[in-house]
């Protein structure tokens, strides 16, 4: 094929791909293929998984667990707000604040311990937002708050929302 | 006593007039973080283990009572400024005062709170 033929063919194909029906079909195909591949990108999957963990009461990453130190009651037959059967909720506890990623507000969280049975042993979690050294006993999550019950035996910890906090910890 | 009552009423009126809501919200939030864990939402405490807060207003009526209150470890170590602690204690005193009682205490100021908090040996008086 002569050089002139090849140049003519290339110019015609280039023009055809940018114009009219072939152009539209080509761009639509690229859009569909690209759009279908988007959820497969690792960043998109990572963000979705992180959000799922922050919403799952059985995960340490659950947003209310930002200052928990112990076994998560939701993994022990209870829930974020209720003790497992056969245990007793301590009337005394420590209270912290956690930011809810869903609305960006800070909430007061009460980490009432459930007591009366041995260690649950599942879903241990130790996060310490706003936690103070043990010589500030009312502000420390290292305390065995089961001291307020009849048995003193620790089983797991709940994470109960008390309301909206006026500000995030640490206080000014 | 009458002057103290007038002070409390004046403080309450002033707070009501100049937008007390943010201060009250802050005090309620501070109560949750600093006190509620042991004393409970109603300030009743736990029988035989954690004292009730119903008597805070009465403690604030005398200088000895004020010194004693500020010597309580949880009060002295509260993780808030002297100014916020003064507001918090007044909030606790009024909120948990026995029904029918008319608290009559002079308002606490940040200077007094800071001085009493720093007072050495005051915790010994609790024993």
Interface residues (C-beta under 8 A of the other chain):
Chain A: X91 X92 X93 X94 X95 X96 X97 X108 X110 X132 X136 X137 X138 X139 X145 X148 X162 X163 X165 X166 X167 X169 X170 X171 X172
Chain B: X22 X25 X26 X28 X29 X30 X32 X33 X34 X35 X36 X37 X38 X40 X41 X46 X49 X50 X73 X74 X77 X79 X80 X81 X84
